[in-house]
């Protein structure tokens, strides 16, 4: 299964790209996806662990499954004032 994971803000800066293309042997949960991203791109470690995972435009829980056809994005925490 091939997934395109969109990256925003600081994640995009650290990765040097606005997306990662992952090839996985089986479906994963949102939490497992974050771990795969960290394994492939260790420079994203601290930030990726604090990100929300969006599936098809909606934030999902860590135990929710991701399918090959889903649009996935990692959304870093935001702060404002």
C-alpha positions in Angstrom: 0.0 0.0 0.0 1.3 3.4 -0.9 0.4 6.5 1.1 1.1 10.1 0.5 1.5 12.0 3.8 1.2 15.8 3.5 3.4 17.9 5.7 2.7 21.4 6.9 4.5 24.3 8.7 7.6 23.2 10.7 7.3 19.6 9.6 7.6 20.7 5.9 10.7 22.8 6.8 12.4 20.0 8.7 11.6 17.4 6.0 12.6 19.7 3.2 9.4 18.6 1.3 5.7 19.1 1.6 5.0 15.3 1.4 6.3 11.9 2.2 5.5 8.8 0.1 5.3 5.7 2.2 5.1 2.1 1.0 3.6 -0.1 3.6 2.9 -3.8 3.6 -0.3 -3.6 5.5 -2.9 -1.0 6.8 -1.8 1.0 9.8 -3.4 3.0 12.5 -2.7 6.8 12.9 -0.3 6.1 15.8 1.5 3.5 13.7 1.8 5.9 10.8 3.5 8.5 13.0 6.0 5.8 14.1 6.7 4.9 10.5 7.3 8.6 9.6 9.7 8.9 12.6 11.6 5.8 11.6 12.0 7.0 8.0 12.7 10.7 8.9 14.3 10.8 12.4 14.6 14.6 12.2 10.8 14.8 12.6 10.8 12.8 15.8 9.9 15.3 18.5 7.5 17.3 16.4 5.7 14.3 14.7 4.8 12.8 18.1 2.9 16.0 18.9 1.0 16.1 15.6 -2.6 15.4 14.8 -3.3 13.0 11.9 -5.9 14.1 9.4 -7.7 11.6 7.2 -9.7 13.0 4.3 -9.9 16.4 6.0 -10.9 15.3 9.5 -8.7 14.8 12.6 -8.7 11.1 13.6 -7.9 9.2 16.8 -4.6 7.3 17.2 -6.4 3.9 16.9 -8.2 4.8 13.7 -7.2 2.8 10.6 -5.8 4.4 7.5 -6.6 3.1 4.0 -4.7 3.4 0.8 -7.2 5.7 -0.7 -7.2 8.2 2.2 -5.7 11.6 2.0 -3.4 11.9 5.0 -1.8 14.9 6.6 0.3 15.5 9.7 -0.8 18.7 11.4 1.7 20.2 13.9 0.3 21.9 17.0 -0.6 25.5 16.5 -0.3 28.4 18.9 -1.6 31.8 18.7 -2.3 34.9 20.5 
